[in-house]
Amino acid sequence: MSSKSRSKLRLRVIKTIEDNHLLDGVKSVLLGFSGGVDSAVLFDVLLTLRKKYSFTLYAAHVNHMIRGKESDRDEDLVRLVCEKAGIRLFTKRVDIPRISKERGVSLETAARDERYAFFYECTFQNKIDVVATAHNACDNTETVLFNLVRGTYVKGLAGIPYKRGNIIRPLRDCERSQICEYALRYGVSYVTDSTNLVDDCSRNILRLNVIPQLRRINPSLDNVVLNESKLFSGLNEILESSVPEAGADLSGSPDHIIAASVIEKCGFLNRELLERIVSAVKNKKDSSFTLPERKILRTHGGSFDICDPAVCERKKIEYTVLSEGKNILAEGVSATLSFVENFNEIYKYTTTFAFIFDNIKSVVSVRSRREGDRITVRGMTKSVKKELINKKIPRELRDLIPVILIDGKIAAVPYIGADDAFYAKDPSKAGAFLGIELPRAK
């Protein structure tokens, strides 16, 4: 233990942890343990740090069922190492080839998604504070170059973050040569994933063919990229701090602010697609763009939102004069109007909202919200659009929220309330009762 405590790699991990506050307030850590040299070394180092930082260590392993017996061998090694160390291990077998085909995504994407889903499941069910992954300086170099080759923005050049949500990366500043040296010196058992040795995907082409040539030019490549990515990370933080709230009109903002806002919500986008989105936002165009992972980004009135294709296809509320009784307005949206039943009866017809109105001269109608819609509630006149944004209502639901009109004037909006000019304080004297049924936000 004494020799390990003086290990350069261990000391560098400690510096990374303390400089980036990775274990502040943390009482439990779940290691994503693949069995490869990176995660095996991180497991060994974390074992030595349990007393120093007072945390309980757990491990999780996903058998992706991609490499047959080799995948089973990886799982067996992880089990053996955890049993020997007395560490509780969570395991799961997932048919990634089948999932990849069903979802129409690469094996790498399907494996990553299932892996992180399992990590989150383990932390939630067992009340574990953080997940530690074994991404290192070489992985960071690959990521930065991969983003650069595809075309990226500042965030892509920032590389792999030390911390994102409850994911921490203590090996982020360690080079793979240091990791392999540690494994050899201290007898750390690990396995080698044969798929990493074949240049059949973009990352492997970079890893096996391009990066070795760049290291011939500069043997300190990983340190150079590491320092540059820290610089870009700081610049990205400045950009993101200037990003307006979700749903805000960005049309008057500089291009780099719009781009930073889009990237913050979407993650990586290639430059051509990003430029098209920025142009649509600046010009207040109504456009739709297909994103990775089968998401849709929509631009409208200088703002943008992201949704699933099925949700984006929902129609907005058409202008409709309500008849007494139940009116179907759109998928999952209805309005029940009554001029005779009491408020309690109408409320039974809805699980979402109910309103009571006075001062009715002719018709009650509904429509989708429009630019410039305003409503006065308890003496304060508010923008309907801004109020729904402030209440963090998802865009896909905002499009389905009916604006209720009485005699052509806005009388109420679900989530905001009834307008002062029409709201009846005394239900016994109300002129109409209206129940609104809305789909629940996902």
ZAZA-990894 format. One line per field, with one value per residue (C-alpha): z, y, x; residue number from 1. Coordinates in nm, 4 decimals. Example, Ala and Ser with C-alpha at 12.3 -4.5 7.8 and 13.67 -1.06 7.14 Angstrom:
<nodes>
pz: 0.7800 / 0.7140
py: -0.4500 / -0.1060
px: 1.2300 / 1.3670
nr: 1 / 2
</nodes>
This chain:
<nodes>
pz: 0.0000 / 0.0808 / -0.2719 / -0.4260 / -0.2149 / -0.3812 / -0.7312 / -0.9770 / -1.1296 / -0.7914 / -0.6985 / -1.0306 / -0.9707 / -0.6275 / -0.7855 / -1.0475 / -0.7765 / -0.5586 / -0.8346 / -0.9781 / -0.6503 / -0.7817 / -0.4399 / -0.2394 / -0.0168 / -0.1846 / 0.0350 / -0.2326 / -0.5753 / -0.8496 / -1.0886 / -1.4463 / -1.4620 / -1.8129 / -1.7195 / -1.9552 / -1.8332 / -1.7723 / -1.5517 / -1.3820 / -1.2796 / -1.1688 / -0.9579 / -0.7939 / -0.7275 / -0.5865 / -0.3464 / -0.2048 / -0.1765 / 0.0149 / 0.3544 / 0.2422 / 0.1047 / 0.3210 / 0.0454 / -0.0178 / -0.3508 / -0.5783 / -0.9334 / -1.2323 / -1.5439 / -1.8608 / -2.0791 / -2.4251 / -2.5790 / -2.8851 / -2.8686 / -2.7488 / -2.5205 / -2.5006 / -2.3480 / -2.0966 / -2.0146 / -1.9352 / -1.7011 / -1.5273 / -1.4613 / -1.3209 / -1.0901 / -0.9678 / -0.9017 / -0.7140 / -0.5054 / -0.4103 / -0.3028 / -0.1254 / -0.3504 / -0.4381 / -0.8134 / -1.0227 / -1.3577 / -1.6583 / -1.9894 / -2.2848 / -2.6448 / -2.8031 / -3.1620 / -3.1437 / -2.9847 / -3.2377 / -3.5247 / -3.3691 / -3.3006 / -3.6212 / -3.4370 / -3.4271 / -3.1885 / -3.0081 / -2.9557 / -2.8417 / -2.6013 / -2.4519 / -2.4053 / -2.2361 / -2.0224 / -1.8834 / -1.8388 / -1.6203 / -1.4239 / -1.3511 / -1.2519 / -1.0063 / -0.8493 / -0.8160 / -0.6675 / -0.4283 / -0.3444 / -0.4760 / -0.5167 / -0.8283 / -1.1165 / -1.1956 / -1.5507 / -1.6683 / -1.9465 / -1.9638 / -2.1404 / -2.4511 / -2.4713 / -2.4450 / -2.7366 / -2.9472 / -2.8606 / -2.9424 / -3.2743 / -3.3605 / -3.3036 / -3.4965 / -3.7980 / -3.8091 / -3.7565 / -3.4119 / -3.1942 / -2.8752 / -2.6632 / -2.8903 / -2.8451 / -2.4663 / -2.4780 / -2.2105 / -1.8965 / -1.5570 / -1.4247 / -1.5851 / -1.3676 / -1.1363 / -1.3704 / -1.2627 / -1.4463 / -1.2052 / -1.4749 / -1.7110 / -1.6765 / -1.6921 / -2.0122 / -2.1133 / -2.0948 / -1.7249 / -1.6734 / -1.8380 / -1.6392 / -1.3148 / -1.4136 / -1.4870 / -1.1728 / -0.9305 / -1.1009 / -1.1937 / -1.3827 / -1.6931 / -2.0312 / -2.3833 / -2.6001 / -2.9450 / -3.1171 / -3.0163 / -3.2337 / -3.5630 / -3.7587 / -3.8604 / -3.7120 / -3.7073 / -3.3534 / -3.4127 / -3.7341 / -3.5336 / -3.2449 / -3.4519 / -3.7591 / -3.7189 / -3.3572 / -3.3634 / -3.6579 / -3.4709 / -3.1737 / -3.4047 / -3.4684 / -3.1027 / -2.8385 / -2.5881 / -2.7974 / -2.5135 / -2.2782 / -2.5499 / -2.6279 / -2.2551 / -2.1934 / -2.4996 / -2.4071 / -2.0605 / -2.2293 / -2.4553 / -2.1579 / -1.9833 / -2.2961 / -2.3269 / -1.9679 / -2.0499 / -2.3585 / -2.1754 / -1.8978 / -2.1669 / -2.3107 / -2.2614 / -2.0965 / -2.2912 / -2.5356 / -2.5455 / -2.8695 / -2.9814 / -3.3215 / -3.2126 / -3.0457 / -3.1999 / -3.3934 / -3.1305 / -2.8555 / -3.0629 / -3.1446 / -2.7780 / -2.6798 / -2.9371 / -2.8405 / -2.4701 / -2.5381 / -2.8189 / -2.7519 / -3.0543 / -3.3978 / -3.7161 / -3.8271 / -4.1414 / -3.9473 / -3.6678 / -3.9170 / -4.0775 / -3.7350 / -3.6382 / -3.9671 / -3.9111 / -3.5591 / -3.6685 / -3.9492 / -3.7341 / -3.9769 / -3.8977 / -3.9728 / -3.8548 / -3.8360 / -3.7700 / -3.4925 / -3.3866 / -3.1759 / -3.3866 / -3.2234 / -3.3995 / -3.3464 / -3.4432 / -3.4904 / -3.4573 / -3.3985 / -3.3115 / -3.0574 / -3.0815 / -2.9045 / -2.9227 / -2.9230 / -3.0368 / -3.3936 / -3.2718 / -3.0493 / -3.3201 / -3.5520 / -3.3168 / -3.4599 / -3.2876 / -3.1638 / -3.4463 / -3.3750 / -3.2407 / -3.1072 / -2.8151 / -2.7949 / -2.4620 / -2.3465 / -2.4351 / -2.7304 / -2.8695 / -2.9746 / -3.0561 / -2.9501 / -2.5734 / -2.5505 / -2.4785 / -2.3354 / -2.1480 / -2.1414 / -1.9317 / -1.8595 / -1.6081 / -1.3988 / -1.0929 / -1.0687 / -0.8722 / -1.1386 / -1.4192 / -1.2232 / -1.2172 / -1.5969 / -1.6070 / -1.4524 / -1.5516 / -1.5235 / -1.4527 / -1.4867 / -1.3912 / -1.5881 / -1.5654 / -1.8040 / -2.1017 / -2.3852 / -2.6712 / -2.7522 / -2.5807 / -2.8185 / -2.8148 / -3.0343 / -3.0164 / -2.8593 / -3.0870 / -3.0743 / -2.8601 / -2.6563 / -2.3131 / -2.0092 / -1.6865 / -1.3714 / -1.0268 / -1.1627 / -1.3530 / -1.7339 / -1.8595 / -2.1887 / -2.2425 / -2.4159 / -2.1433 / -1.8625 / -2.0111 / -2.0566 / -1.6999 / -1.5705 / -1.7650 / -1.9723 / -2.2492 / -2.5990 / -2.7210 / -2.4518 / -2.4985 / -2.8565 / -2.7258 / -2.4569 / -2.5717 / -2.5268 / -2.4108 / -2.5598 / -2.4506 / -2.7013 / -2.8886 / -2.5908 / -2.3971 / -2.0871 / -1.9554 / -2.0266 / -1.8495 / -1.6184 / -1.6013 / -1.4885 / -1.5752 / -1.6840 / -1.4226 / -1.6628 / -1.6803 / -1.3656 / -1.1396 / -0.7736 / -0.6725 / -0.8447 / -0.7680 / -0.9945 / -1.2687 / -1.6301 / -1.7534 / -1.6290 / -1.8389 / -1.7817 / -1.9842 / -2.0350 / -2.1448 / -2.2066 / -1.9429 / -2.0314 / -2.0821
py: 0.0000 / 0.2373 / 0.2098 / 0.2625 / 0.5710 / 0.7305 / 0.6269 / 0.9210 / 0.8074 / 0.7863 / 1.1331 / 1.2695 / 1.1162 / 1.2830 / 1.6187 / 1.5762 / 1.4865 / 1.7830 / 2.0430 / 1.9579 / 1.8770 / 1.5334 / 1.3762 / 1.6740 / 1.5473 / 1.2045 / 0.9015 / 0.6325 / 0.5714 / 0.3300 / 0.2378 / 0.1504 / -0.1580 / -0.3024 / -0.5098 / -0.3203 / -0.1738 / 0.1742 / 0.0685 / -0.2026 / 0.0510 / 0.3027 / 0.0280 / -0.0419 / 0.3276 / 0.3890 / 0.0986 / 0.2843 / 0.6126 / 0.4861 / 0.5744 / 0.9111 / 1.0309 / 0.8176 / 0.6660 / 0.3192 / 0.1682 / -0.0328 / -0.1594 / -0.2185 / -0.4267 / -0.4620 / -0.7684 / -0.6324 / -0.9819 / -0.8539 / -1.0724 / -1.4028 / -1.5926 / -1.2925 / -1.0843 / -1.3620 / -1.3707 / -0.9974 / -1.0451 / -1.3384 / -1.1342 / -0.8412 / -1.0768 / -1.2370 / -0.9041 / -0.7607 / -1.0770 / -1.0743 / -0.7088 / -0.7520 / -0.4986 / -0.5350 / -0.5792 / -0.5121 / -0.6910 / -0.6973 / -0.8842 / -0.6847 / -0.8046 / -0.4962 / -0.6331 / -0.6784 / -0.3372 / -0.1705 / -0.3176 / -0.2332 / 0.1296 / 0.1828 / 0.3035 / 0.1864 / -0.0848 / 0.1764 / 0.4095 / 0.1304 / -0.0041 / 0.3390 / 0.4153 / 0.0820 / 0.1065 / 0.4490 / 0.3557 / 0.0654 / 0.2894 / 0.5349 / 0.2479 / 0.1173 / 0.4576 / 0.5308 / 0.1957 / 0.1810 / 0.5526 / 0.5803 / 0.9351 / 0.9277 / 0.7079 / 0.6990 / 0.6171 / 0.5506 / 0.8078 / 0.9276 / 1.1868 / 0.9692 / 0.9321 / 1.3099 / 1.3488 / 1.1112 / 1.2981 / 1.6436 / 1.5271 / 1.3305 / 1.6407 / 1.8580 / 1.6242 / 1.6178 / 1.9933 / 2.1285 / 2.4347 / 2.5475 / 2.2796 / 2.0046 / 2.1341 / 2.1326 / 1.7544 / 1.5185 / 1.7038 / 1.6036 / 1.5973 / 1.5924 / 1.5404 / 1.2545 / 1.1184 / 1.1804 / 1.0999 / 1.0775 / 0.9453 / 1.2373 / 1.3794 / 1.0442 / 0.9168 / 0.5552 / 0.4862 / 0.5829 / 0.3610 / 0.0597 / 0.1206 / 0.1216 / -0.2036 / -0.3726 / -0.2476 / -0.3421 / -0.6570 / -0.5277 / -0.7908 / -0.6751 / -0.7916 / -0.6519 / -0.5807 / -0.7181 / -0.4758 / -0.1884 / -0.3370 / -0.3229 / 0.0027 / -0.0589 / 0.2601 / 0.6285 / 0.6312 / 0.3243 / 0.4750 / 0.7788 / 0.5694 / 0.3171 / 0.5128 / 0.8894 / 0.9631 / 0.7518 / 0.9639 / 1.2847 / 1.1567 / 1.1170 / 1.4908 / 1.5731 / 1.3008 / 1.5276 / 1.5321 / 1.4264 / 1.6953 / 1.9595 / 1.8623 / 1.8364 / 2.1939 / 2.3282 / 2.1512 / 2.3102 / 2.6510 / 2.5809 / 2.4454 / 2.7811 / 2.9677 / 2.7418 / 2.8185 / 3.1889 / 3.1283 / 2.9125 / 3.1695 / 3.4145 / 3.1768 / 3.3015 / 3.0844 / 2.7978 / 2.9124 / 3.2738 / 3.4729 / 3.4487 / 3.6120 / 3.9289 / 3.7458 / 3.7030 / 3.3800 / 3.2369 / 3.2821 / 3.1064 / 2.8261 / 2.7884 / 2.7702 / 2.4989 / 2.2945 / 2.3222 / 2.1556 / 1.9169 / 1.8210 / 1.7679 / 1.8804 / 1.9022 / 2.2562 / 2.2529 / 2.1521 / 2.3985 / 2.6854 / 2.6011 / 2.6017 / 2.9325 / 3.0865 / 2.9652 / 3.1081 / 3.4462 / 3.4747 / 3.3524 / 3.0715 / 2.7823 / 2.4884 / 2.1327 / 1.9611 / 1.5934 / 1.5458 / 1.2379 / 0.9836 / 1.0458 / 1.3759 / 1.6746 / 2.0374 / 2.2930 / 2.6660 / 2.9151 / 3.2893 / 3.3132 / 3.0293 / 2.6530 / 2.3350 / 1.9654 / 1.6778 / 1.3221 / 1.2883 / 1.1449 / 1.4496 / 1.6961 / 1.5525 / 1.6489 / 1.9203 / 2.2510 / 2.3554 / 2.4985 / 2.7886 / 2.6206 / 2.7602 / 2.5350 / 2.3580 / 2.2692 / 1.9350 / 1.7721 / 1.9104 / 1.7112 / 1.9622 / 1.7454 / 1.4259 / 1.4051 / 1.7525 / 1.8246 / 2.1032 / 2.0370 / 2.3424 / 2.3830 / 2.6754 / 2.4870 / 2.2382 / 2.3500 / 2.3863 / 2.0651 / 1.8597 / 2.0113 / 1.9527 / 1.5797 / 1.5756 / 1.6811 / 1.5764 / 1.8904 / 2.2306 / 2.3817 / 2.7429 / 2.9433 / 3.2524 / 3.5543 / 3.8434 / 3.6222 / 3.7894 / 3.5413 / 3.2558 / 3.0598 / 2.9475 / 2.8161 / 2.8334 / 2.7794 / 3.0541 / 3.3296 / 3.5765 / 3.8728 / 3.6928 / 3.8542 / 3.7864 / 3.9802 / 3.7664 / 3.9242 / 4.2687 / 4.1706 / 4.1602 / 3.8806 / 3.7426 / 3.3983 / 3.2720 / 3.3929 / 3.2627 / 2.9109 / 2.9242 / 3.0495 / 2.7626 / 2.5267 / 2.3773 / 2.1617 / 2.3060 / 1.9951 / 2.0559 / 2.4327 / 2.3782 / 2.1793 / 2.4231 / 2.5965 / 2.9689 / 3.0150 / 3.3065 / 3.4683 / 3.7063 / 3.6942 / 3.8086 / 3.5913 / 3.4641 / 3.1921 / 2.9801 / 2.6505 / 2.6723 / 3.0528 / 3.1132 / 3.3058 / 3.6680 / 3.9149 / 4.0467 / 3.7100 / 3.5132 / 3.4603 / 3.4742 / 3.3425 / 3.0056 / 3.0392 / 3.3445 / 3.2152 / 3.2294 / 2.9225 / 2.6293 / 2.4926 / 2.1832 / 2.1350 / 1.7947 / 1.7942 / 1.5156 / 1.4927 / 1.6137 / 1.3353
px: 0.0000 / 0.2847 / 0.4266 / 0.0829 / 0.0274 / 0.3314 / 0.2271 / 0.2354 / -0.0935 / -0.2654 / -0.1386 / -0.2631 / -0.6057 / -0.6165 / -0.5275 / -0.8020 / -1.0540 / -0.9658 / -0.9205 / -1.2625 / -1.4432 / -1.5440 / -1.6015 / -1.7272 / -2.0087 / -1.9983 / -2.0643 / -2.0921 / -1.9366 / -2.0434 / -1.7609 / -1.8500 / -1.6276 / -1.5796 / -1.2746 / -1.0437 / -0.7169 / -0.8609 / -1.1519 / -0.9432 / -0.6777 / -0.9414 / -1.1010 / -0.7649 / -0.6976 / -1.0467 / -0.9954 / -0.6962 / -0.8892 / -1.1939 / -1.0507 / -0.9115 / -1.2479 / -1.4804 / -1.6942 / -1.8388 / -1.7368 / -1.9683 / -1.9189 / -2.1459 / -2.0805 / -2.2888 / -2.2335 / -2.3166 / -2.3307 / -2.1415 / -1.8295 / -1.9751 / -1.7370 / -1.5074 / -1.7890 / -1.8545 / -1.4824 / -1.4906 / -1.7861 / -1.6163 / -1.3020 / -1.4973 / -1.6893 / -1.3676 / -1.1928 / -1.4931 / -1.5394 / -1.1721 / -1.1938 / -1.5282 / -1.7015 / -2.0697 / -2.1145 / -2.4257 / -2.4419 / -2.6726 / -2.6741 / -2.8097 / -2.8458 / -2.6886 / -2.6857 / -3.0642 / -3.1243 / -2.8940 / -3.0955 / -3.4337 / -3.3392 / -3.1466 / -2.8354 / -2.4739 / -2.3576 / -2.1465 / -2.4443 / -2.6766 / -2.4142 / -2.3453 / -2.7149 / -2.7860 / -2.4757 / -2.5586 / -2.9246 / -2.8095 / -2.5728 / -2.8553 / -3.0834 / -2.8237 / -2.7612 / -3.1332 / -3.2329 / -2.9370 / -2.9099 / -2.5541 / -2.4243 / -2.2041 / -2.0916 / -1.7179 / -1.6120 / -1.2563 / -1.2247 / -0.8648 / -0.6487 / -0.6162 / -0.9948 / -1.0138 / -0.7717 / -0.9804 / -1.2997 / -1.1603 / -1.0127 / -1.3268 / -1.5405 / -1.2964 / -1.2968 / -1.6776 / -1.7022 / -1.7770 / -1.8232 / -1.6497 / -1.8173 / -1.6830 / -1.3292 / -1.3738 / -1.3490 / -1.4756 / -1.5914 / -1.4537 / -1.8067 / -2.1499 / -2.4536 / -2.3641 / -2.0938 / -1.7324 / -1.4077 / -1.1118 / -0.8713 / -0.9397 / -0.5837 / -0.4004 / -0.2421 / -0.2939 / 0.0799 / 0.0675 / -0.2365 / -0.0708 / 0.2489 / 0.0450 / -0.1285 / 0.2040 / 0.3783 / 0.1016 / -0.0243 / -0.3700 / -0.5701 / -0.7573 / -0.8872 / -0.8483 / -1.1512 / -1.0649 / -1.3060 / -1.0765 / -0.8025 / -0.9962 / -1.0277 / -1.3890 / -1.5360 / -1.4408 / -1.3021 / -1.0892 / -0.9495 / -0.8443 / -0.7119 / -0.5157 / -0.4063 / -0.4265 / -0.3311 / -0.0099 / 0.1104 / 0.0240 / 0.2233 / 0.5237 / 0.4977 / 0.4391 / 0.4942 / 0.3152 / -0.0036 / -0.2335 / -0.1027 / -0.1336 / -0.4929 / -0.5686 / -0.4522 / -0.6308 / -0.9549 / -0.9380 / -0.9109 / -1.2092 / -1.4033 / -1.3581 / -1.4678 / -1.7704 / -1.8714 / -1.8650 / -2.0787 / -2.3305 / -2.3628 / -2.4805 / -2.7404 / -3.1003 / -3.3644 / -3.5214 / -3.7876 / -3.6696 / -3.6620 / -3.2982 / -3.3377 / -3.1592 / -2.8689 / -2.5208 / -2.4662 / -2.2311 / -2.4915 / -2.7596 / -2.5152 / -2.4168 / -2.7840 / -2.8543 / -2.5480 / -2.6310 / -2.9680 / -2.8670 / -2.5080 / -2.2827 / -2.4062 / -2.2030 / -2.1250 / -2.3420 / -2.6533 / -2.5737 / -2.5386 / -2.8742 / -3.0452 / -2.8819 / -2.9992 / -3.3570 / -3.3623 / -3.2210 / -3.4742 / -3.7675 / -3.8419 / -4.0769 / -3.8464 / -3.7790 / -3.4396 / -3.3674 / -3.1109 / -2.9127 / -3.1040 / -3.4184 / -3.5053 / -3.6577 / -3.5545 / -3.8173 / -3.7628 / -4.0447 / -4.0565 / -3.6873 / -3.6931 / -3.6444 / -3.7480 / -3.6632 / -3.9116 / -3.9762 / -4.1088 / -4.4416 / -4.4969 / -4.3943 / -4.6578 / -4.9405 / -5.1625 / -5.2153 / -5.5562 / -5.7658 / -6.0013 / -6.3162 / -6.6434 / -6.7347 / -7.0668 / -7.2219 / -7.0845 / -6.7532 / -6.5541 / -6.2588 / -5.9929 / -5.6883 / -5.5153 / -5.5627 / -5.7169 / -6.0819 / -6.2990 / -6.6239 / -6.8541 / -7.1657 / -7.3995 / -7.6136 / -7.4145 / -7.2253 / -6.8514 / -6.7975 / -6.9750 / -6.7692 / -6.4489 / -6.5276 / -6.5086 / -6.1449 / -5.8152 / -5.6303 / -5.8020 / -6.1436 / -6.2542 / -6.5615 / -6.6578 / -6.8840 / -6.9588 / -7.0455 / -7.2343 / -7.2079 / -6.9675 / -6.6911 / -6.4144 / -6.0577 / -5.7495 / -5.3729 / -5.1658 / -5.0359 / -4.7493 / -4.8508 / -5.1204 / -5.1542 / -5.3702 / -5.4381 / -5.4368 / -5.4755 / -5.4013 / -5.0858 / -5.0831 / -4.8602 / -4.7338 / -4.8890 / -4.5755 / -4.3376 / -4.5571 / -4.5668 / -4.1892 / -4.1374 / -4.3489 / -4.1197 / -4.4015 / -4.2441 / -4.2866 / -4.4696 / -4.7332 / -4.7384 / -4.8566 / -5.1528 / -5.2629 / -5.5832 / -5.6237 / -5.9850 / -6.1753 / -6.5023 / -6.6557 / -6.3248 / -6.1154 / -5.8707 / -6.0510 / -5.8189 / -5.5120 / -5.4369 / -5.1308 / -5.1729 / -5.5318 / -5.8484 / -5.8438 / -5.9656 / -6.2327 / -6.4095 / -6.3244 / -6.6273 / -6.5325 / -6.8758 / -6.9471 / -7.3189 / -7.3323 / -7.1043 / -7.2160 / -7.0250 / -6.8200 / -6.5342 / -6.3224 / -6.0010 / -5.8378 / -5.4714 / -5.2182 / -4.9514 / -4.6043 / -4.3506
nr: 1 / 2 / 3 / 4 / 5 / 6 / 7 / 8 / 9 / 10 / 11 / 12 / 13 / 14 / 15 / 16 / 17 / 18 / 19 / 20 / 21 / 22 / 23 / 24 / 25 / 26 / 27 / 28 / 29 / 30 / 31 / 32 / 33 / 34 / 35 / 36 / 37 / 38 / 39 / 40 / 41 / 42 / 43 / 44 / 45 / 46 / 47 / 48 / 49 / 50 / 51 / 52 / 53 / 54 / 55 / 56 / 57 / 58 / 59 / 60 / 61 / 62 / 63 / 64 / 65 / 66 / 67 / 68 / 69 / 70 / 71 / 72 / 73 / 74 / 75 / 76 / 77 / 78 / 79 / 80 / 81 / 82 / 83 / 84 / 85 / 86 / 87 / 88 / 89 / 90 / 91 / 92 / 93 / 94 / 95 / 96 / 97 / 98 / 99 / 100 / 101 / 102 / 103 / 104 / 105 / 106 / 107 / 108 / 109 / 110 / 111 / 112 / 113 / 114 / 115 / 116 / 117 / 118 / 119 / 120 / 121 / 122 / 123 / 124 / 125 / 126 / 127 / 128 / 129 / 130 / 131 / 132 / 133 / 134 / 135 / 136 / 137 / 138 / 139 / 140 / 141 / 142 / 143 / 144 / 145 / 146 / 147 / 148 / 149 / 150 / 151 / 152 / 153 / 154 / 155 / 156 / 157 / 158 / 159 / 160 / 161 / 162 / 163 / 164 / 165 / 166 / 167 / 168 / 169 / 170 / 171 / 172 / 173 / 174 / 175 / 176 / 177 / 178 / 179 / 180 / 181 / 182 / 183 / 184 / 185 / 186 / 187 / 188 / 189 / 190 / 191 / 192 / 193 / 194 / 195 / 196 / 197 / 198 / 199 / 200 / 201 / 202 / 203 / 204 / 205 / 206 / 207 / 208 / 209 / 210 / 211 / 212 / 213 / 214 / 215 / 216 / 217 / 218 / 219 / 220 / 221 / 222 / 223 / 224 / 225 / 226 / 227 / 228 / 229 / 230 / 231 / 232 / 233 / 234 / 235 / 236 / 237 / 238 / 239 / 240 / 241 / 242 / 243 / 244 / 245 / 246 / 247 / 248 / 249 / 250 / 251 / 252 / 253 / 254 / 255 / 256 / 257 / 258 / 259 / 260 / 261 / 262 / 263 / 264 / 265 / 266 / 267 / 268 / 269 / 270 / 271 / 272 / 273 / 274 / 275 / 276 / 277 / 278 / 279 / 280 / 281 / 282 / 283 / 284 / 285 / 286 / 287 / 288 / 289 / 290 / 291 / 292 / 293 / 294 / 295 / 296 / 297 / 298 / 299 / 300 / 301 / 302 / 303 / 304 / 305 / 306 / 307 / 308 / 309 / 310 / 311 / 312 / 313 / 314 / 315 / 316 / 317 / 318 / 319 / 320 / 321 / 322 / 323 / 324 / 325 / 326 / 327 / 328 / 329 / 330 / 331 / 332 / 333 / 334 / 335 / 336 / 337 / 338 / 339 / 340 / 341 / 342 / 343 / 344 / 345 / 346 / 347 / 348 / 349 / 350 / 351 / 352 / 353 / 354 / 355 / 356 / 357 / 358 / 359 / 360 / 361 / 362 / 363 / 364 / 365 / 366 / 367 / 368 / 369 / 370 / 371 / 372 / 373 / 374 / 375 / 376 / 377 / 378 / 379 / 380 / 381 / 382 / 383 / 384 / 385 / 386 / 387 / 388 / 389 / 390 / 391 / 392 / 393 / 394 / 395 / 396 / 397 / 398 / 399 / 400 / 401 / 402 / 403 / 404 / 405 / 406 / 407 / 408 / 409 / 410 / 411 / 412 / 413 / 414 / 415 / 416 / 417 / 418 / 419 / 420 / 421 / 422 / 423 / 424 / 425 / 426 / 427 / 428 / 429 / 430 / 431 / 432 / 433 / 434 / 435 / 436 / 437 / 438 / 439 / 440 / 441 / 442
</nodes>
